[in-house]
Amino acid sequence: MDLPNIQTYLRPDDLENIANWGKDWAWLAGGTWLFSEPQPQLKVLVDIQHLGWSEIEVKEDYLIIGAMCPLIKLLEYSWLAEWKAIEGLKSAISALAASLKVINVATVGGNICLALSVGTLAPLMVALDASYEIWNLRGESHQVAAKDFQIGFRQTILQSGEILRRVLIPLSNLKWQVNYQRLSIAATDPALAIVVTAKNDQQIRCVIAASVAAPRLFEFKNIDFLKREYLTLLERENFIEDFRGSAKYRQEMTAILIGRTLQ
Ligand SMILES: Cc1cc2nc3c(=O)[nH]c(=O)nc-3n(C[C@H](O)[C@H](O)[C@H](O)COP(=O)(O)OP(=O)(O)OC[C@H]3O[C@@H](n4cnc5c(N)ncnc54)[C@H](O)[C@@H]3O)c2cc1C
């Protein structure tokens, strides 16, 4: 889709050359969302496609994924067999495979920063206790836990001009057993509920998403605690109510998906 309101297109070699970031500016990653619907609030697009931020690499104790890494690259990459959690990552991306065009072009950063309630990567990153490295236009960076990044539907903690540079997943967490469950009416529909669980010997992390505005993490010592407590915990959540499903329906579906992960 053309975006007729856009007046300026920037393609900087260096983020520090950007001045006067405004609220009508946006980073352009894969563009699959930005060009999918009118963006009347935007006047400036800042293209980051050429910055080379598409790395997949191991550094110190982390798997690092660049924000511009296309989703398809994560599906096709030769992962170490001992990283069992990668199955969860592949499931998360396959959930979008109904649209091949999207997964070929959409990026990890675009998916996370778009912060849809149905966002497929965010709950997985929360379950794996990933961190996000954020840069600002002064050349400073800081990290934030994935669980604290998305704070609502289309809302993140990113401040004006900040950008997600890369995702860091502790290598030890890649050995966790991960289960990704998603429910939608038709396979190509947006999810009504997503549940991701990640389990090791010390803990089990259960993340619910799509049925709530932003991913919510519950932590348990072991599976018995999860079994005992999850229905009570779900009672306290604010589930989305809209034309696609009532809050009660989404709560029930979330409980069913948690039940499936227990199996
Ligand atoms: C019809 C349709 C259905 C979809 N359904 C789903 C779905 O069910 N589940 C799901 O997970 N996704 C869904 N998506 C979203 C799809 O996954 C996104 O289009 C994609 O992830 C966005 O990635 P992109 O790289 O193309 O981002 P862009 O379209 O380029 O950008 C998306 C947003 O993120 C911002 N952004 C991008 N990169 C960064 C960065 N590094 N730092 C800060 N901000 C950044 C942009 O400014 C923009 O606001 C759907 C998209 C479409 C078009």
The ligand as an SDF file (V2000), in Angstrom:
LIG
                    3D

 53 58  0  0  0  0  0  0  0  0999 V2000
   -2.2480   -9.1300    7.5170 C   0  0  0  0  0  0  0  0  0  0  0  0
   -1.2520   -9.2810    8.6400 C   0  0  0  0  0  0  0  0  0  0  0  0
   -1.5190  -10.1900    9.6740 C   0  0  0  0  0  0  0  0  0  0  0  0
   -0.6040  -10.3370   10.7340 C   0  0  0  0  0  0  0  0  0  0  0  0
   -0.8410  -11.2350   11.7430 N   0  0  0  0  0  0  0  0  0  0  0  0
    0.0760  -11.4290   12.7050 C   0  0  0  0  0  0  0  0  0  0  0  0
   -0.0910  -12.4030   13.7390 C   0  0  0  0  0  0  0  0  0  0  0  0
   -1.1060  -13.0790   13.8130 O   0  0  0  0  0  0  0  0  0  0  0  0
    0.9040  -12.5670   14.6510 N   0  0  0  0  0  0  0  0  0  0  0  0
    2.0500  -11.8110   14.6120 C   0  0  0  0  0  0  0  0  0  0  0  0
    2.9400  -12.0060   15.4290 O   0  0  0  0  0  0  0  0  0  0  0  0
    2.2140  -10.8770   13.6580 N   0  0  0  0  0  0  0  0  0  0  0  0
    1.2700  -10.6820   12.7380 C   0  0  0  0  0  0  0  0  0  0  0  0
    1.4410   -9.7460   11.7710 N   0  0  0  0  0  0  0  0  0  0  0  0
    2.5390   -8.8740   11.9440 C   0  0  0  0  0  0  0  0  0  0  0  0
    3.7030   -9.3200   11.1740 C   0  0  0  0  0  0  0  0  0  0  0  0
    4.3630  -10.3350   11.8510 O   0  0  0  0  0  0  0  0  0  0  0  0
    4.4330   -8.0190   11.1220 C   0  0  0  0  0  0  0  0  0  0  0  0
    4.0280   -7.3920    9.9210 O   0  0  0  0  0  0  0  0  0  0  0  0
    5.8670   -8.0580   11.2490 C   0  0  0  0  0  0  0  0  0  0  0  0
    6.3340   -8.8040   12.3250 O   0  0  0  0  0  0  0  0  0  0  0  0
    6.4260   -6.6640   11.3390 C   0  0  0  0  0  0  0  0  0  0  0  0
    7.7370   -6.8070   10.9540 O   0  0  0  0  0  0  0  0  0  0  0  0
    8.4170   -5.8580    9.9220 P   0  0  0  0  0  0  0  0  0  0  0  0
    9.8730   -6.1420   10.0270 O   0  0  0  0  0  0  0  0  0  0  0  0
    7.8220   -5.9530    8.5840 O   0  0  0  0  0  0  0  0  0  0  0  0
    8.0820   -4.4590   10.6330 O   0  0  0  0  0  0  0  0  0  0  0  0
    7.6180   -3.0670   10.0220 P   0  0  0  0  0  0  0  0  0  0  0  0
    6.3170   -3.2160    9.3250 O   0  0  0  0  0  0  0  0  0  0  0  0
    8.7420   -2.4520    9.2650 O   0  0  0  0  0  0  0  0  0  0  0  0
    7.4600   -2.2790   11.4080 O   0  0  0  0  0  0  0  0  0  0  0  0
    6.4710   -2.6070   12.3410 C   0  0  0  0  0  0  0  0  0  0  0  0
    6.5260   -1.6100   13.4950 C   0  0  0  0  0  0  0  0  0  0  0  0
    7.6560   -1.8570   14.3270 O   0  0  0  0  0  0  0  0  0  0  0  0
    8.5240   -0.7100   14.3500 C   0  0  0  0  0  0  0  0  0  0  0  0
    9.8830   -1.2580   14.3360 N   0  0  0  0  0  0  0  0  0  0  0  0
   10.3770   -2.1400   13.4360 C   0  0  0  0  0  0  0  0  0  0  0  0
   11.6260   -2.5040   13.7810 N   0  0  0  0  0  0  0  0  0  0  0  0
   11.9280   -1.8330   14.9110 C   0  0  0  0  0  0  0  0  0  0  0  0
   13.0830   -1.7850   15.7460 C   0  0  0  0  0  0  0  0  0  0  0  0
   14.1650   -2.5470   15.5010 N   0  0  0  0  0  0  0  0  0  0  0  0
   13.0490   -0.9810   16.8450 N   0  0  0  0  0  0  0  0  0  0  0  0
   11.9500   -0.2130   17.1100 C   0  0  0  0  0  0  0  0  0  0  0  0
   10.8350   -0.2240   16.3550 N   0  0  0  0  0  0  0  0  0  0  0  0
   10.8210   -1.0260   15.2600 C   0  0  0  0  0  0  0  0  0  0  0  0
    8.1490    0.1020   13.1240 C   0  0  0  0  0  0  0  0  0  0  0  0
    8.4520    1.4710   13.2820 O   0  0  0  0  0  0  0  0  0  0  0  0
    6.6620   -0.1550   13.0470 C   0  0  0  0  0  0  0  0  0  0  0  0
    5.9710    0.6430   13.9700 O   0  0  0  0  0  0  0  0  0  0  0  0
    0.5680   -9.5830   10.7220 C   0  0  0  0  0  0  0  0  0  0  0  0
    0.8230   -8.6740    9.6740 C   0  0  0  0  0  0  0  0  0  0  0  0
   -0.0640   -8.5240    8.6500 C   0  0  0  0  0  0  0  0  0  0  0  0
    0.2480   -7.5540    7.5450 C   0  0  0  0  0  0  0  0  0  0  0  0
  1  2  1  0
  2  3  1  0
  2 52  2  0
  3  4  2  0
  4  5  1  0
  4 50  1  0
  5  6  2  0
  6  7  1  0
  6 13  1  0
  7  8  2  0
  7  9  1  0
  9 10  1  0
 10 11  2  0
 10 12  1  0
 12 13  2  0
 13 14  1  0
 14 15  1  0
 14 50  1  0
 15 16  1  0
 16 17  1  0
 16 18  1  0
 18 19  1  0
 18 20  1  0
 20 21  1  0
 20 22  1  0
 22 23  1  0
 23 24  1  0
 24 25  2  0
 24 26  1  0
 24 27  1  0
 27 28  1  0
 28 29  2  0
 28 30  1  0
 28 31  1  0
 31 32  1  0
 32 33  1  0
 33 34  1  0
 33 48  1  0
 34 35  1  0
 35 36  1  0
 35 46  1  0
 36 37  1  0
 36 45  1  0
 37 38  2  0
 38 39  1  0
 39 40  1  0
 39 45  2  0
 40 41  1  0
 40 42  2  0
 42 43  1  0
 43 44  2  0
 44 45  1  0
 46 47  1  0
 46 48  1  0
 48 49  1  0
 50 51  2  0
 51 52  1  0
 52 53  1  0
M  END
$$$$
